[in-house]
């Protein structure tokens, strides 16, 4: 047996076609245009794939451009600060309060994303997707924290019946 790679009839033709791709030059529509309206930057990406990625709606700065960086990104800093505080509380045996605070931080992120036109790095996808994701995750975390044992603050009777039904079967 030979360790050399074997050429199949179409293999060498594919390699030649791939080499031809290096000669393709596509204008990058994301770059700033020059005086003639033509983008300044060029890219060597293959033109059949995505050529640009738009910023999420609302992904602009939350404060003017001349403000310091923390002030421009205050929405994400506020959400992450509350999450960090919640995690800190959970390390000091305040599990329920800490996890509720984490859920409330995510719900607050959903509200900020809904109300503010520009939220900086808090914007990840479209406005609807961000609100739905932050809202569902925040609500789930809060509900789970309220139902955590021992001595749950929230009891949902049909869940207990469902548990007994699945365990007894």
Order of alpha helices (4+ residues) and beta strands (2+ residues): alpha-beta-beta-alpha-alpha-alpha-alpha-alpha
